[in-house]
């Protein structure tokens, strides 16, 4: 929230006149923006009751809230950029979580062990095709967001693709880790859900992280989706650039 107080604010109040205050609110988070509007209105009403103007129907302190980035408070504008992180995590993690487990169940993993393929080569062979699938899915999500749900994209698509690369790679790596530990596809699915649920509840996708208890807010720093949701909302809603988003990307 940014507050702009005009230069004649005090003079107007001293002369028993109405004074306007402009309140600029970040509307990219619709739930927080709604709370900010309510608090803004309450403060203006409280100040006006303390300074009742004689023979006037207007407020002494006239608060003028203005929503930026999502002026209509559309829910799709807020939820869909966050949903991008959740969908990418779901698809890529599940794809790779089943990859090595499937080799174990079919008995072909032992055949790979006797080939000259190095462990890193095997991992990259499993990761790179799914990396392409992840970028294809990202393209579908962005296309649907823009042309089906009419969510305006204010930032750079190339920057979004660049920052998506480490996030997709992390999601695929989590799936590979699950796949290496699980002995069956059912076990791999259960372990994958253990990583996906925290990403939905602790990343700020549904609940603002600022309102979480300290313990769960601490857990959110270990969830990759926390940072990618900040990136997607920053690029899509606010048109943020590298200067604003590099800490989350790092």
N, C-alpha and C positions, 0 to 999 in steps of 0.2 A: 504494500500500500504506500502510495506517495500522496502527501498533502500539500496543496498549494494555497497559501494564505495571501490574499491580495494586500497591496501596500496601504490601502485605506481602511483595512479591517478595524483597527482600534478606533480610528476617527469616527467611523459610522456607528459603532456601538456607543461611543461617548455622546454622540448627538442623537441617541435613541432611534437609530435607523437600522434597517436590516443589512446584515453583512453576509456575503456568500463565500463559501469555502469549497474549492474544487478538490475532490478526493479521487485519485487515479488508482484503480484496483486491477491487479493481475487476474484476468478472467480465464487463464488457461486451466486453472483448477476450479471447477464450478462450485464444488462444495465449500472450499475456503473462501471463494469470492462471495457466495451467499452469506456466509458468516460476517465477512467484512462489511457488506452492505447493511446488514442488521445492526452491527455495532456502530457504524457511521451514523445511521439514522437515530439511534438511541442517544449518542453523544450530542448530536444537534438538538434533539428534543430536550434533553436535560439542560443544556446551556440556554436554550430559549426560555424554558420555564424559570430559570434563575434571572433572566433579563426580559421580563415581559414588557413588550412595547405598548405604550399607551395608545388606545384607539387605533389599533392596527390588527389586521387579520393574518399577517405574515409572521414567519418565525424570525426571532432576533438573529439567530445563527442559522443560515440557510445552507445546509450541507448538500452539495451536488455531486453524488458519486457517478463515476464514469468507468465502465468496464473496458479494459483493453484486451486485445488478442482474441477474445471470444465474446463480443458484445451481446450476442443473443443468448448466451448461456446454454448453447446446444450441448446436450449430453454426448452425441456422437463425436463432437469436436474434442471432448475431453477423454472419453473412454477408448476410442479407436486407436489413437497413437499408443496408449498403454497396452491395448490388446495386441498390437504388433509384437511386442516383446514376449507376451505370454504364448502366442501362437507359434512364434519361431522356436521358443524353448520346447514346447510340447512336441512339435513334429520332429525337430532335429534330434532331441534327446531320445525319443522312442525309436527313431530309425536306427541310430547307432547302438542303442541298448540291446537290440535284437540281433545285431550283426554277428558278433563273435559267439553269442549264445547259440545261434542257429548253427554255426560251424561245430560247436561242441556236441549238440544234439545229433547232428548228422554224422559225426565222426570224421569230418574232413579237416578238423583243426590239427590232428596228428599228422595228416599228410602235408600240411603247410610247414610243420616243424622240420621235416626232412628236406625241404626245398632250400635253395640258397638265399631265399628272401630274408633280409635283415629285419629285426623287430620294428625299427623305425619305418622301413619300407612297407611292412604289413600295416602299421597304424595309418600311414599316409594313404595307402591304398583303400583303407576303409573310410577315411575322413573326406578325401577330396571329392568323390562323387556326391556325397551327401552335402558337402559345402555348396556345390552347384545347385542341388535341390533347394537348399536353404535360401540362396539368392533368388531362385525362381519363385519360391513362395513369398519372399519379401516383395518382389515385383507385383505379384497378384494382389497382395494385401494393399500396397500403395495405390495400385490402379483402382481397386474396389473402393478404397477410402475416398479417393478423389472424385471418381465419376459415378459411383452408385450412391454413396452416402454424402456426397458433395461437401466433404471436409476440405477447406482451403489449405494448401500447403505453402507456407510463407518462406520456408528456407530452401537450402540447396539439397536436391536429391542425391547429387554426387557425394556430398558430405555425409548424408545419411547412409549411403552404401559403404562409404569408407569406415564409418564407425560401426556398421553392422558386421563387418568382417571379423573383428576380435570377439564380438558377442556370439556369433554363430559358431566360431571355432571353439569357444568355451563350452557352449551347449553340446556340441558334438563330442568334445573331450569328456564331459560328464557322462554322456551316454556310453562312451568306450570304457570308462572306469567301471560303470555299472555292469556292462557286459562282461568285463574280465572277472568280476567277483561272483556274478550270478551263475547258477548251474542249470537253470531252465528259463524258458521265456516267461512263465508265470512269475517267477522270482524277479526277473528283470523288470517286469511291468510294475510290481509292487515297489521296488527300489526307485524306479523312475518317478512314481507318484510322490515318494518322499521328498524328492527335489522340486517337483512342480508345485505342490501345495504351498510351501513357504514362499515361492516366487509370486504366487497370487496374493497371499495375505500380508506379507511383510514388505513388499517392494514399493508400496504406495499406489498400486494400481486401483485398489478399491478404497482403502482407508488412508487418509493423510498420515505420513510417518510422524509428523510433529505431535499428533494426538495419541500415539502409541505409548504404552508403558516403557520405562527405560530399558528393561530387559529385551523386549521384542524390538525396540528401535536399534539396540545394539546388534541383534541378529540380522537386521536388515542390511547392515554394512557388509555382510558375507554373502548376500544374494546378488548375483550378477544382474538380474533384471532390474534391481533398484537403480543402477546407473544407466542402463539402456533406456528405461522409461523416461528418465530425466532428459536423455538425449533426444528421443523421438518427440516428446512434447515440446522441447525447446526448439527443434528444427521445424516441426510441422506447425505449431501454434504461434510461436513467438518469432520465428525467423532468426533464431540464434545462430551464431557462427562459431568458428573454431576458438575464438578468444574467450567465449563464454562456456564452452562445453568440454574443453580439454581436460579439466579435472575428472569429470565423469568418464571420459574416454580412457584416461590413464588408469 
